[in-house]
Amino acid sequence: MTASMFATTGQAPRVQRVEALAFHDAAGRIRHMHHHIVLEGAEPRPYETMVDEVRAQARNLGIDPIDPN
């Protein structure tokens, strides 16, 4: 039997929404997917801020993202 890798206590906030971005290459193949979960009570990040951060993450993985649509 393996040990648990996490522990919880109390009530977790509910998921308010899930945002997803898909970056594709010039041929239309999806090269990078990003999911952002907004929990109840949290302020969602501005869309452009999220896109800029995800583009930087993709580039760090060696992916040259074209567009998140």
C-alpha positions in Angstrom: 0.0 0.0 0.0 1.3 3.5 -0.9 1.2 6.5 1.4 -1.2 9.3 0.5 0.6 12.2 -1.3 -1.8 14.9 0.0 -3.9 15.7 3.0 -7.0 17.9 3.4 -8.7 19.6 6.3 -11.9 21.6 6.5 -14.1 22.5 3.5 -12.5 23.3 0.2 -13.9 26.2 -1.8 -16.1 25.3 -4.7 -14.9 25.6 -8.3 -16.4 28.8 -9.8 -15.2 28.1 -13.3 -12.6 26.4 -15.4 -10.8 28.3 -18.1 -8.9 26.6 -20.9 -6.5 27.8 -23.6 -5.4 25.7 -26.5 -2.3 27.0 -28.5 -1.8 25.5 -31.9 0.9 25.5 -34.5 0.7 26.8 -38.1 -0.8 23.5 -39.2 -3.6 23.7 -36.7 -2.3 21.0 -34.4 -2.8 21.7 -30.7 0.7 22.1 -29.2 -0.1 23.3 -25.6 -3.2 23.2 -23.4 -3.6 25.2 -20.3 -6.3 25.0 -17.7 -6.9 27.6 -15.0 -9.3 26.8 -12.2 -11.0 29.8 -10.4 -12.3 28.9 -6.9 -15.3 30.5 -5.3 -14.2 33.8 -3.6 -11.2 34.2 -5.8 -10.8 37.0 -8.4 -10.2 35.6 -11.9 -7.2 37.0 -13.7 -7.6 39.2 -16.7 -7.7 37.2 -20.0 -4.7 38.9 -21.5 -2.6 38.4 -18.4 -3.4 34.7 -18.5 -2.6 34.4 -22.2 0.8 36.2 -21.7 1.7 33.9 -18.8 0.7 30.8 -20.7 2.7 31.8 -23.8 5.7 32.2 -21.6 5.2 28.8 -20.1 4.8 27.2 -23.5 8.0 28.9 -24.7 9.8 27.5 -21.7 8.7 24.1 -22.8 10.1 24.7 -26.3 6.7 25.3 -27.9 6.2 28.4 -30.0 2.5 29.2 -29.5 0.6 30.9 -32.3 -2.9 31.7 -30.9 -5.0 30.5 -28.0 -8.2 30.2 -30.0 
